[in-house]
Amino acid sequence: MIYNYLKIAFRSLLKYRFIFFTNLFGLTVGFTCCLLIFVYILHELSYDKYNKNADRTYRVTRLFRNAETGATNLNLGAVAPPFAPLLENDFKEIETITRLFPVGTTTLRYNDKVFNERNVYMADEHFHDIFSMQVTKGNPATALKDPYTVMLTEEMAEKYFGKEDPMNKLIGMYDDQSFKVTGIFKPFPSNAHFHPSILVSFNTLKDSAVYGERNLRTNWGNNAFYTYMLLPANYDAQKLEAQFPAFLDRHLDPGAPVKASRWTQLSLQKLTDIHLHSHLDSELEENGDIKRVYIFSAIALFILLIACINYMNLSTARSVLRAKEIGIRKVVGAERRELIFQFLSESSLITWMAMILAFGLTWQLLPFLNNLSGQTLSISALFHWQIMLPVLLAPFLVGLIAGIYPALFMSSFKPIKVLKGFMKTGGANISFRQVLVTTQFAISIMLIIATAVVFRQLRYMQEKSLGFDRDHIVTMRYNGGLNERYDAFRAELLGNTNIKNTARSSRIPTGRLLDAQGSSIQRGDSLAPTQADIKYVVVDHDFVPTYGVKILAGRNFSRDYGPDTAGFIINHAAVTVLGLKSDDEAVGKNFTYGRRRGKIIGVFNDFHFESMHQRILPLVLVTPTRPDYRRISVKVAGNNMTSALAHIESTWKKFLPETPFEYTFMDENFEDLYKSEQRQGAIFTIFSCIAIAIACLGLFGLSAFAITQRIKEIGIRKVIGASVPNIVTLLSKDFLKLVAVATIIAFPVAWYAMNSWLQDFAYRSTISWWIFAGAGIIAVVIALFTISFQAIKAATANPVKSLRSE
């Protein structure tokens, strides 16, 4: 019996090739989109789960708040260095704890090979107890135990040593300090939340002039140490968290009048939650977002739903062609359940064929998706039995969903009526099909609106005035070797007419403002502490003019006043939080920041130092008492960039011959801030086009069905003189009503969803009415074009043929 069903199904599909291929195309595209998105989702959900103890590994995070108001000032994924040993000592339930310190860009040397390396981290000997490393050479338990030792990835080892055995070789770092290679490991997988290429022994810091062993035990302010702990299996981490306030009060300045737990807080964050659920002020790498996973999951389901609706509409449209076949089957004794099974076998056959084709398309399209999303996705993620089993069951489920309505509908035909040619359907059936098409177009319109809003926000961020001049600024990492010779270096640069200015700073725009200290402002004749959270950046005298920042009151730092270290320049946002009435009032006020005392000498305009996800923060610029810079910014004339870069490089090599020259452009740095939104916009566009294309197939099916039902009516209207435009208008208006209903449904849903998405930006565009109007017009035009094809064909047909059977 099953063989007979399949044989008849094949015959039926081949007989009505156009409808068959249309159904197959829609389902294949739907399955392909689902598989592509499913691979992406599996990858996002798999982050850090490759670690053997991932389910019981936690990262320690630290939050800073205003002791009086309770408002959060800073929420960091890293903590101060003393926390790790103290936590391990005070809480015996902690099995092991490790610290990771990101060094940043570091120059490495071996013989004549000199490179700047970015993914360099200090790690202690317990690192391998928490993170599953694939060590190919060396002992992971001892490789990082001794100071001045280093582990390299296989790529790094080959880069510096070629085919030589790297073990026990010496490599130069940090002013030619030699480090011994004690281990080689495979690169961390793509689904790790950080990717070290070089691991340096943490114990090296104990001999460091900057840190030293005493600093590692007492420095509570340097919150740059990422700390991970391993807890016992099935241990409730909240029990440990509940003891952290008392721990803080016990160790952080216990004699202070304000308890430490009032202004700072420690928390535990599960390792496997970092990638999708952590959006702290300091992260090792850019994380994903669980919202994005939800959005793309919804898109995949929407597209598959549209494909299923297509099958329903096209199958019911085909019902007229198969009416007599169904009538004869019933006359010769076929029961309804047998007909239902027959039609379901056809739908399952098509869905299985679509799934096979979808796997091939997914494999072919994954490189394109990787390029678009910046991911390293692989179809092998599907080849696990826990994943493959539901994937293989999907065609049966989709076949059931897509085929059940056509099966019930067509199996309900009365044999006497269909054999006599009376193939009329009730209003309820038409109504249900109309609901299906309305749903399709509502989803399509929502996707059109979402795409428009995403691109409008991207354009807004690109075109909005940042409050400073970001064009033609070249940035480089500052090198301590310039400390004594910077004036000569600067003079050499400015000797070229293509160089307008140069400046040094601890941070540059596009970086995060993480540094803050306590402040006091003059109130009457005395200084009063403020509750304001004011960030700071260390700059030299040329930072403000180099970036074109506008001074609103007072003056900039000036070499006429020597180092000018007793002066502060604040932005307008700082003036506001300090409770001052105007920028002019702020100038000349006595001000203390941290341990520095002086006066506010100037006020500059608010500008976007960070991305538009963050609000403009109160900011103070200070000059250093000793060189404390990390970046150099060079303002270049835009008319000869090539010559300017060549001059900068030659000057760099003259003063720093042992350090490779590397640079970035400030405007490119800002574009990098919004890469994820740009990728999201591109993906939205592609899936919107796919959804609209599939929805058009559904509308095509319903219009074909409805026009077939009215073919004799059309013939009579033509006989009595109706023109082709009259008939096309008559046939189109009912379908355009469906699109109008779809817009009414889609508009509020789309507004709510995109308004929620925009809340992630502190500075955002508005959702204008014309976006909704444009989406509705696009939907109407597409629908009209789709319907007109069938309507014009019916209106121009010979009425004699349609009326001959009466």
C-alpha positions in Angstrom: 0.0 0.0 0.0 2.8 2.4 0.9 4.6 1.6 -2.3 1.4 2.4 -4.2 1.0 5.7 -2.4 4.6 6.7 -3.3 4.2 5.6 -6.9 1.0 7.7 -7.3 2.6 10.6 -5.5 5.5 10.6 -8.0 3.1 10.4 -10.9 1.1 13.3 -9.5 4.1 15.4 -8.9 5.5 14.9 -12.4 2.1 15.5 -14.0 1.8 19.0 -12.4 5.5 20.0 -12.8 5.1 23.7 -12.3 3.3 23.4 -9.0 5.7 20.6 -7.9 8.8 22.6 -8.6 7.3 25.7 -7.0 6.6 23.8 -3.8 10.0 22.2 -3.9 11.7 25.5 -4.4 9.8 27.2 -1.5 10.5 24.3 0.9 14.1 24.0 -0.1 14.7 27.7 0.4 12.9 27.5 3.8 14.9 24.5 4.9 18.2 26.0 3.7 17.6 29.2 5.7 16.7 27.2 8.8 19.8 25.0 8.5 22.1 28.0 8.0 20.6 29.8 11.0 20.6 26.6 13.0 24.3 26.1 12.4 24.9 29.7 13.5 22.8 29.2 16.6 24.5 25.9 17.5 27.8 27.7 17.2 26.7 30.6 19.4 25.3 28.3 22.1 28.5 26.1 22.1 30.9 28.8 23.4 33.3 27.6 26.0 31.5 24.2 26.3 34.6 22.4 24.9 36.3 22.9 28.3 36.0 19.7 30.4 34.8 21.5 33.5 32.8 24.3 31.8 29.6 23.6 33.7 31.4 24.4 37.1 33.7 27.2 36.0 32.9 30.8 36.9 34.5 34.2 36.2 34.7 36.7 39.0 33.3 40.1 38.1 33.4 43.4 39.9 30.8 46.2 40.1 31.4 49.7 41.3 28.5 51.8 42.6 27.9 55.2 44.2 27.9 54.5 48.0 25.2 57.2 48.5 22.8 56.7 45.5 23.5 53.0 44.7 23.9 53.9 41.0 26.3 51.7 39.0 29.4 53.4 37.8 31.3 50.5 36.3 30.8 46.8 35.8 34.0 44.9 34.9 34.7 41.4 33.8 38.1 41.6 35.6 39.1 42.3 39.2 42.2 43.5 41.1 45.1 41.1 41.5 44.8 40.4 45.3 41.4 38.9 45.0 42.5 35.5 43.6 44.8 34.4 46.4 42.4 35.8 49.1 39.4 34.1 47.7 41.2 30.8 47.5 42.4 31.2 51.1 39.0 32.2 52.5 36.7 29.8 50.7 37.9 26.2 50.8 35.1 25.1 48.5 37.1 26.7 45.6 39.0 23.8 44.0 41.3 26.0 41.9 41.6 29.5 40.8 43.6 31.1 37.9 44.4 34.7 36.8 44.7 35.9 33.3 46.2 39.3 32.4 45.9 40.6 28.9 49.1 42.3 27.9 47.9 43.8 24.6 50.2 44.4 21.6 53.7 43.2 22.4 56.9 43.2 20.2 58.5 39.8 19.9 62.0 39.2 18.5 63.9 36.1 17.4 67.1 36.7 15.5 66.1 39.0 12.6 62.3 38.4 12.9 60.5 41.2 14.7 56.7 41.3 14.9 54.0 43.0 16.9 51.7 40.4 18.5 48.3 41.2 19.8 46.8 38.2 21.6 49.4 38.0 24.4 48.3 37.1 27.9 49.9 36.5 31.3 48.7 33.2 32.7 49.6 31.2 35.8 50.4 27.6 36.3 46.7 26.7 37.1 45.5 28.0 33.7 45.4 24.5 32.2 43.3 23.2 35.2 40.4 25.3 34.1 40.8 25.7 30.3 41.2 22.6 28.2 44.4 23.2 26.2 45.6 20.8 23.5 49.3 21.0 24.4 51.5 19.3 21.7 54.9 20.0 23.4 55.8 20.6 27.0 54.1 19.9 30.3 51.0 22.1 30.8 51.3 21.7 34.6 54.8 23.2 34.8 55.2 25.2 31.5 54.1 28.5 33.1 55.3 27.9 36.6 58.7 29.6 36.4 59.0 33.4 35.5 60.3 34.3 32.1 58.7 31.3 30.4 56.3 31.3 27.5 53.9 29.0 25.6 53.1 29.6 21.9 50.5 28.3 19.5 51.7 26.1 16.7 51.3 29.0 14.3 53.4 31.4 16.4 56.1 28.7 16.8 56.3 28.2 13.0 56.2 32.0 12.4 59.3 32.5 14.5 61.2 29.2 14.4 60.2 27.7 11.1 61.0 24.0 11.1 63.3 24.3 14.2 62.3 22.7 17.4 61.0 25.7 19.5 61.4 24.1 22.9 63.8 25.9 25.2 64.6 28.5 22.6 64.8 32.1 23.8 62.6 34.8 22.4 62.9 38.5 23.1 60.1 40.6 24.7 59.8 43.7 26.8 63.0 45.6 26.1 64.8 42.5 24.9 64.1 40.5 28.0 64.6 36.8 27.1 61.8 34.3 27.6 62.2 30.5 27.3 59.7 28.6 25.2 58.4 25.8 27.5 55.3 24.7 25.6 53.4 24.6 22.3 49.6 24.4 22.1 47.0 24.3 19.4 44.9 27.4 18.9 41.8 27.8 21.0 38.6 26.8 19.0 36.5 29.5 17.4 33.9 29.1 20.1 36.1 30.3 22.9 35.5 33.7 24.4 39.2 34.6 24.1 42.0 33.4 21.8 45.5 33.6 23.2 48.4 33.1 20.7 51.1 33.6 23.4 50.9 32.8 27.1 53.5 34.3 29.4 54.2 33.1 32.9 52.2 35.1 35.4 55.0 34.9 37.9 57.0 37.2 35.6 54.9 40.0 37.0 56.4 39.5 40.4 59.8 40.8 39.1 58.1 43.6 37.1 59.0 47.2 37.9 55.4 48.2 37.3 53.7 45.5 39.4 56.1 43.6 41.6 55.0 41.0 44.2 53.9 43.6 46.8 51.7 45.3 44.2 50.0 42.0 43.3 49.1 41.6 46.9 48.0 45.2 47.7 46.8 46.9 44.5 43.0 47.0 44.7 42.6 49.6 42.0 44.1 47.9 38.9 41.0 45.8 37.9 42.6 44.3 34.8 43.0 40.7 36.0 40.5 38.1 34.7 39.9 35.6 37.4 38.3 32.2 37.0 37.5 29.6 39.6 36.5 26.0 39.6 33.8 25.0 42.0 32.7 21.4 43.1 30.1 19.6 41.0 26.5 20.6 41.7 27.7 23.4 44.0 25.3 26.3 44.3 27.4 29.3 43.2 24.9 31.7 44.9 25.9 30.4 48.3 29.4 31.6 47.6 28.2 34.9 46.2 26.2 35.5 49.4 29.5 35.6 51.4 31.3 38.1 49.2 30.0 41.3 50.9 31.5 40.2 54.2 34.7 39.1 52.4 35.0 42.7 50.9 34.4 44.4 54.2 37.0 42.1 55.8 39.8 42.8 53.3 39.2 46.3 51.7 40.1 49.0 54.2 38.3 47.5 57.2 38.7 50.6 59.2 37.0 52.9 56.7 33.8 54.7 57.8 31.9 53.4 54.7 32.0 49.6 54.3 33.5 48.4 51.0 30.4 46.4 50.2 28.5 49.7 49.9 30.5 50.9 46.9 31.8 47.7 45.3 30.4 44.2 44.6 31.8 40.8 43.5 29.8 38.4 41.5 30.2 35.0 39.8 29.5 34.6 36.1 29.2 31.1 34.6 31.8 30.5 31.9 29.3 29.3 29.4 27.2 32.5 29.9 30.0 34.9 29.0 29.6 35.0 25.2 25.9 35.5 25.0 24.9 37.0 28.3 27.8 39.2 29.3 28.0 42.8 28.1 30.2 44.3 30.8 32.4 47.3 30.5 35.5 45.2 30.0 35.5 42.0 27.9 38.4 40.1 26.5 36.8 40.0 23.0 33.6 41.1 21.5 30.8 38.9 22.7 27.6 37.8 20.9 24.1 38.5 22.1 21.3 36.2 23.1 18.9 38.7 21.6 20.5 38.1 18.2 20.0 34.3 18.6 16.3 34.9 19.4 15.9 37.2 16.4 17.5 34.8 13.9 15.6 31.9 15.4 12.4 33.8 14.8 13.4 34.6 11.2 14.2 31.0 10.5 10.8 29.9 11.8 9.0 32.7 9.9 10.6 31.7 6.6 9.8 28.0 7.1 6.3 29.0 8.1 5.9 31.0 4.9 7.2 28.0 2.9 4.6 25.7 4.6 1.8 28.2 3.9 3.0 28.2 0.2 2.5 24.5 0.1 -0.9 24.7 1.5 -2.0 27.4 -0.9 -0.5 25.8 -4.0 -1.8 22.4 -3.1 -5.4 23.7 -2.7 -5.0 25.7 -5.9 -4.1 22.3 -7.5 -7.2 20.7 -6.0 -9.4 21.8 -8.9 -7.1 19.9 -11.3 -7.4 16.8 -9.1 -11.1 17.0 -8.2 -12.2 14.4 -10.7 -9.4 12.0 -9.7 -10.5 12.3 -6.1 -14.2 11.7 -7.1 -13.4 8.6 -9.0 -11.3 7.3 -6.1 -14.2 7.7 -3.8 -16.6 6.1 -6.2 -14.5 3.0 -6.4 -14.3 2.7 -2.7 -11.4 4.8 -1.4 -12.0 6.0 2.2 -11.2 9.5 3.4 -8.4 8.4 5.7 -6.7 6.6 2.7 -6.9 9.8 0.7 -5.5 11.8 3.6 -2.6 9.4 3.9 -2.1 9.6 0.1 -1.8 13.4 0.2 0.3 13.4 3.3 2.7 10.9 1.7 3.0 13.4 -1.2 3.8 16.3 1.1 6.3 14.2 3.0 8.0 13.1 -0.2 8.4 16.8 -1.3 9.7 17.8 2.1 12.3 15.0 2.1 13.5 16.0 -1.3 13.6 19.6 -0.2 15.7 18.7 2.9 18.2 16.7 0.8 18.6 19.7 -1.5 18.8 22.1 1.5 21.8 20.2 2.9 23.6 20.6 -0.3 22.8 24.3 -0.5 23.8 24.8 3.1 27.2 23.3 2.5 27.7 25.5 -0.5 26.4 28.7 1.2 28.2 28.4 4.5 31.4 30.1 3.3 29.3 33.1 2.1 27.6 33.2 5.5 30.9 33.0 7.3 32.2 35.9 5.3 29.0 37.9 6.0 28.8 37.2 9.7 32.5 37.0 10.5 32.0 33.6 12.0 33.7 30.2 11.3 30.7 28.0 11.0 30.9 24.4 9.9 28.1 22.0 8.7 29.8 19.4 10.9 27.9 21.0 13.8 24.8 19.2 12.5 26.5 15.8 12.4 25.9 14.8 16.0 23.1 12.3 16.8 21.5 14.7 19.3 21.3 17.3 16.5 20.8 15.1 13.5 17.9 13.2 14.9 15.6 16.2 15.2 16.9 17.5 11.8 15.9 14.2 10.2 12.5 14.2 11.9 11.9 17.8 10.7 10.7 16.8 7.2 8.0 14.5 8.7 6.8 17.3 10.9 6.9 19.9 8.2 5.3 17.5 5.8 2.5 17.0 8.3 2.0 20.7 9.0 2.2 21.7 5.3 0.1 18.8 4.0 -2.6 18.3 6.6 -4.8 21.2 5.5 -4.7 20.3 1.8 -5.2 16.6 2.7 -8.3 17.4 4.8 -9.6 19.9 2.2 -9.3 17.7 -0.8 -10.4 14.5 0.9 -13.7 16.3 1.8 -14.8 16.6 -1.9 -18.3 15.1 -2.7 -17.8 12.7 -5.6 -21.2 13.4 -7.2 -20.5 17.2 -7.3 -16.9 17.0 -8.5 -17.8 14.5 -11.3 -20.5 16.8 -12.5 -18.1 19.8 -12.5 -19.5 21.6 -9.5 -16.2 22.4 -7.7 -17.3 25.2 -5.3 -15.7 25.7 -2.0 -17.2 27.2 1.2 -16.4 30.6 2.6 -14.7 29.1 5.6 -12.1 27.4 3.3 -11.4 30.6 1.4 -11.2 32.5 4.7 -8.5 30.2 6.0 -6.4 30.5 2.9 -6.8 34.3 3.1 -5.5 34.1 6.7 -2.5 32.2 5.5 -1.5 34.7 2.8 -2.2 37.6 5.2 0.2 36.0 7.7 2.8 35.6 5.0 2.7 39.2 4.0 2.5 40.4 7.6 5.8 38.6 8.3 7.3 40.0 5.1 6.3 43.6 5.9 7.7 43.2 9.4 11.1 42.1 7.9 11.1 45.0 5.5 10.5 47.5 8.3 13.2 45.8 10.5 15.7 46.1 7.6 14.9 49.8 7.0 15.2 50.6 10.8 18.5 48.8 11.1 20.0 50.6 8.1 18.6 54.0 9.2 20.3 53.5 12.6 23.6 52.6 10.9 23.4 55.6 8.7 22.5 57.8 11.7 25.6 56.6 13.6 27.8 57.2 10.5 26.5 60.7 9.8 25.8 62.1 13.3 28.3 64.7 14.4 30.7 63.2 16.9 31.8 66.5 18.4 35.3 66.2 17.1 37.1 65.7 13.8 37.9 62.0 13.1 38.9 62.4 9.5 42.6 61.8 8.5 43.8 60.9 11.9 46.4 58.1 12.0 46.7 56.3 15.4 49.7 54.2 16.6 50.6 52.5 19.9 52.9 54.6 22.0 56.3 53.1 22.7 58.2 53.9 26.0 61.3 54.3 23.9 60.0 57.7 22.9 59.7 59.1 26.4 63.0 61.0 26.3 63.0 61.8 22.6 59.4 62.6 21.9 59.9 66.3 21.3 62.5 65.4 18.6 60.1 62.8 17.2 57.3 65.3 17.0 59.4 67.9 15.4 60.5 65.4 12.8 56.9 64.6 12.0 55.8 68.2 11.8 58.7 69.0 9.5 56.6 67.5 6.7 53.8 69.8 5.4 51.5 66.8 5.2 51.5 66.4 9.0 49.2 69.0 10.8 49.6 67.9 14.4 50.4 65.0 16.7 49.3 64.1 20.2 49.7 61.5 22.9 47.0 60.1 25.2 46.2 57.1 27.5 43.1 56.3 25.4 41.8 57.4 22.1 38.2 57.8 20.9 36.5 54.4 20.1 38.0 53.0 23.3 36.1 52.5 26.5 36.3 55.1 29.3 37.1 52.8 32.3 39.4 55.0 34.4 37.9 57.1 37.2 38.9 58.6 40.6 37.2 60.5 43.3 36.8 64.2 43.0 36.1 67.4 45.1 34.9 70.8 43.8 35.1 74.2 45.4 31.9 75.2 47.3 32.3 78.6 48.8 35.7 78.8 50.5 36.3 75.0 50.8 36.4 71.8 48.8 33.5 69.5 49.0 33.5 65.8 47.9 31.3 65.1 44.9 29.2 62.0 44.2 29.9 62.4 40.5 31.4 59.5 38.5 33.9 61.3 36.3 36.2 59.4 33.9 39.6 60.6 33.0 42.0 60.4 30.1 45.7 61.4 30.3 46.6 63.6 27.3 49.4 66.0 26.3 49.1 69.6 25.2 48.2 68.8 21.6 45.3 66.3 22.1 42.5 68.9 22.0 43.7 70.7 18.8 44.6 67.4 17.1 41.1 66.1 17.4 39.4 69.4 16.8 37.7 69.4 20.2 36.1 72.8 20.8 37.0 74.7 24.0 33.7 76.3 25.3 35.3 78.3 28.2 38.7 78.9 29.5 41.8 77.5 27.8 43.5 74.3 26.6 46.7 73.0 28.2 49.6 75.2 27.2 53.4 74.8 27.1 53.6 78.4 28.3 52.6 77.0 31.7 55.2 74.3 31.7 53.8 70.8 32.3 50.4 72.3 33.3 49.8 69.3 35.6 47.9 71.5 38.1 45.2 72.2 35.5 42.1 70.2 34.6 39.9 70.4 31.5 36.4 69.0 31.8 33.6 68.5 29.4 30.1 70.0 29.6 28.7 66.8 31.0 31.1 67.1 33.9 30.0 70.7 34.5 26.4 69.4 34.8 27.1 66.6 37.3 29.3 68.9 39.4 26.2 71.1 39.9 27.8 74.2 38.2 25.4 76.6 36.5 27.6 77.3 33.4 30.8 76.5 31.7 32.2 79.9 32.6 31.4 79.4 36.3 33.5 76.1 36.2 36.7 77.9 35.0 38.9 78.8 37.9 37.2 76.6 40.4 39.5 74.7 42.8 39.3 71.0 42.0 40.9 67.8 43.2 40.9 64.5 41.2 42.3 61.5 42.9 45.5 62.8 44.6 45.9 65.7 42.2 45.0 69.2 43.3 44.6 72.2 41.0 42.0 74.3 39.1 39.7 73.8 36.3 41.3 75.8 33.5 38.9 74.9 30.6 35.6 73.3 29.5 35.4 71.5 26.2 32.3 70.3 24.3 30.7 67.0 24.8 31.9 64.5 22.2 31.4 60.8 21.5 34.5 59.2 22.9 32.8 55.8 23.0 30.3 54.2 20.6 26.7 55.4 20.4 25.6 52.5 22.5 26.9 54.5 25.5 25.9 57.9 26.7 28.4 60.7 26.7 30.0 60.5 30.2 31.5 63.2 32.4 35.2 63.4 31.4 38.2 65.2 32.7 41.5 65.5 30.7 44.7 65.7 32.7 48.4 66.0 31.8 50.7 63.4 33.4 53.3 64.0 36.0 55.3 61.2 34.2 54.8 59.8 30.7 51.7 57.6 31.0 50.6 57.3 27.4 49.5 54.4 25.3 48.5 55.9 22.0 49.9 58.5 19.5 47.5 60.3 17.1 48.7 62.1 14.0 46.5 64.6 12.1 47.3 64.3 8.4 46.4 66.6 5.5 44.0 64.7 3.4 45.4 65.7 0.0 48.4 63.4 0.1 47.8 60.5 2.5 50.4 58.1 0.8 53.2 60.6 1.2 52.2 61.4 4.8 52.1 57.7 5.8 55.5 57.2 4.2 56.9 60.1 6.3 55.4 58.8 9.5 56.8 55.3 8.9 60.3 56.6 8.1 60.2 58.8 11.2 59.1 55.9 13.3 61.9 53.6 12.0 64.4 56.4 12.6 63.5 56.7 16.3 62.3 53.1 17.0 64.2 50.9 14.6 63.5 47.7 16.6 59.7 48.2 16.8 57.5 47.3 13.8 55.5 50.2 12.4 51.7 49.6 12.6 48.8 52.1 12.3 45.1 52.4 12.1 42.8 55.2 10.9 40.4 56.8 13.3 37.4 56.7 11.0 38.0 52.9 10.4 38.1 52.4 14.2 34.6 53.9 14.4 33.3 51.7 11.6 34.6 48.7 13.5 32.4 49.7 16.5 29.3 48.9 14.5 30.4 45.8 12.5 27.9 43.6 14.3 25.0 46.0 13.4 26.2 46.2 9.8 26.3 42.4 9.5 22.9 42.2 11.1 21.5 44.6 8.6 23.0 42.7 5.7 21.5 39.4 7.0 18.2 41.1 7.6 18.1 42.3 3.9 18.9 38.8 2.5 16.3 37.1 4.6 13.7 39.8 4.0 14.1 39.3 0.2 13.8 35.5 0.7 10.7 35.9 2.8 9.1 38.2 0.2 10.0 35.9 -2.7 8.4 32.9 -1.0 5.4 34.9 0.1 4.8 35.9 -3.5 4.7 32.2 -4.4 1.9 31.8 -1.8 0.0 34.7 -3.2 0.5 33.3 -6.7 -1.1 30.0 -5.4 -4.1 31.7 -3.9 -4.7 33.9 -6.9 -4.5 30.9 -9.2 -7.0 29.0 -7.0 -9.5 31.9 -6.8 -9.3 32.8 -10.4 -9.8 29.2 -11.4 -13.0 29.2 -9.3 -14.3 32.3 -11.1 -13.3 31.4 -14.7 -16.9 31.1 -15.9 -17.8 34.4 -14.2 -14.9 36.0 -16.0 -16.1 34.5 -19.3 -19.7 35.9 -18.8 -18.3 39.3 -17.9 -16.3 39.4 -21.1 -19.3 38.3 -23.2 -21.4 41.2 -21.8 -18.6 43.7 -22.5 -16.2 43.9 -19.5 -12.8 45.2 -20.5 -9.5 43.6 -19.5 -8.7 46.5 -17.0 -12.1 46.0 -15.4 -11.6 42.3 -14.9 -8.0 42.7 -13.6 -9.2 45.3 -11.1 -12.1 43.1 -10.0 -9.7 40.1 -9.4 -7.0 42.1 -7.8 -8.9 44.2 -5.2 -9.8 41.2 -3.0 -6.1 40.2 -2.7 -5.0 43.8 -2.1 -7.4 43.8 0.8 -5.4 41.0 2.3 -2.2 43.0 2.0 -3.9 45.9 3.6 -4.9 43.7 6.6 -1.4 42.4 6.7 0.0 45.9 7.0 -2.4 46.7 9.9 -1.2 43.6 11.7 2.5 44.1 10.9 2.9 47.8 11.8 2.4 47.7 15.6 4.3 44.4 15.9 7.3 45.8 13.9 7.2 49.1 15.8 7.3 47.4 19.1 10.1 45.0 18.1 12.4 47.7 16.5 11.7 50.2 19.2 13.0 47.6 21.7 16.1 47.0 19.5 16.9 50.7 19.4 16.9 50.8 23.2 20.4 49.3 23.0 21.7 52.6 21.6 22.0 55.6 23.9 21.8 57.8 20.7 19.4 56.5 18.1 17.3 57.5 15.1 13.5 57.7 15.2 11.2 55.3 13.6 9.6 57.6 11.0 6.1 57.1 9.5 7.5 56.9 6.0 9.3 53.6 6.9 5.9 52.0 7.5 4.3 53.7 4.5 7.2 52.6 2.3 7.0 49.0 3.5 3.3 48.9 2.8 3.7 50.3 -0.7 6.5 47.8 -1.5 4.2 45.0 -0.3 1.3 46.3 -2.4 3.4 46.7 -5.5 4.9 43.2 -5.1 1.4 41.7 -4.5 -0.1 43.6 -7.4 2.6 42.4 -9.8 2.2 38.8 -8.6 -1.6 38.9 -8.9 -1.7 40.7 -12.2 0.2 37.9 -13.9 -2.7 35.5 -13.2 -5.4 38.1 -13.6 -4.3 39.4 -17.0 -4.0 35.8 -18.2 -7.6 35.0 -17.1 -8.9 38.3 -18.5 -7.4 37.8 -22.0 -8.5 34.2 -22.3 -11.1 33.2 -24.8 -14.5 33.1 -23.0 -15.8 30.4 -25.4 -13.5 27.9 -23.8 -14.6 28.7 -20.2 -18.3 28.6 -21.1 -18.3 25.7 -23.4 -18.9 23.1 -20.7 -22.2 24.8 -19.5 
